[in-house]
Amino acid sequence: MEQFLQKIYTLINHHLTYAKRLRQFLMDGGEFQHRSERECEFGRLFYGEVFPQANEFPPEIRDLIVDIERLHREFHQLACQITETCDEKDLQALYHATDMLILRLTRLERTIKSQAANG
């Protein structure tokens, strides 16, 4: 978890960049290489270091980890559905999923730091 938390803002930025690149692809045309939730840099670290140990954490942290997993999976599912024919509503759904993921990640970081300071 420590390595994940140290890289959390870099990993958030990767998802923002992914969404921006996808939007640019739609504007310019061409081929876009989608990645699954386990193939992206965030997913490799999250599924390798954090998610498998979710049940070892207190319920508040565990619930955030499970919610992050759901949102991360949703982000990639939405991204893979976006094609040349998608509209702005589809992109807004992707950005909304990104926003929700960022909110949960920052809440996870604050919660862990708070519990460490109190505990």
N, C-alpha and C positions, 0 to 999 in steps of 0.2 A: 504494500500500500504506500510506503514511503516514496518509492521511486515514482509511482503514479502521481502522488500529490506534488512532487517536485516538478513534474512535467505537465501538470494539469492545464496551465494556460497555453502552453505550446500545443497540447492536444486539442484544446478548444479552437485555437486558431486554425488547425488543420481542417476542422469541419467547416469553419467559415470559408476558408479558401476553397474547399471542395464545392460548396454551394456556389461561390462566385465563379469558379471555373465552369461549372455546369451551366450557369446563366450565360456566360460568355460563349460557350459551345452553341447554345440555342440561338444566340445572336449571329454568330459567324458561320455556323454549320460545321461540318466535319465529324470526326469520330470522337466519342467520349468513352474513356475506359472506366467503367463503374467498378467499384470494389465492394465486396460484401462486408458486413459488420465485423467479421473476424480478420479480414485482409488489410484493412486500413491500419495506420500506425496506432491510433487510439484503441481500436479493437484488439490488436495483438497484445498491447500492454494490459488493457482492461480484462480481457478474457484469460490472459496468462497469469496475472498477478492479483487481481481484485475479485472478480466475480466468483471464481471457484472457492474463495474463502468467505463469501458473504455471510454464511451461517455462523461463523466464528465471532462476528461483531455483535454489539448490542442492537436491539431491535430498531432503534431510530436510524442507525447507520446501515444496517442490513436492508431496511425498507428503501432507503435512498439508493443503494447499490442496485437493487432489483428494479427500481423505477428508471434509473439511468440505463440499465440494460434494455428495458422496453423501449425507451425513447431513442436509444442509439440504433436499435434494430429497425424501428419505425423510420428514422431518418434515411437509412440505406434502402429500405423498401420504397419509400417515396422517391428517392433519387433514381432508382432503377426504373420507375414507371414513367419518368420524364423523358419524352422524346421530342423530336423536331416539331411535333404537332401540339405540344402542350400549351396551355395558356398561362397567363399571369397568376391565376388562382392556384395552379399546381406549384408554381415557384413559391408563392406565399405560404403554402402548406409546408414546403421544405424549410423555408426560413422560420416558420413558427416552430417546427420540430427542433430546429437548431437552437432557437431561443429557449425552449423548454429544457433542452439538454444542458445548456449553459447554466440556467438557473439551478438545476439539480446538482450539477458539478460544483458550483460555488457554494451551495448549501452543504454539500458533503464535506467540502474542505473546511468550512466554518465549524461544522458540527464536530469533526474529528479534532480540530485544534482546540475547541472549547472543552471537549471531554478530556483531552490530554492535559489542559491547564487546570482542570478541576479534579483530576483524578489520580 
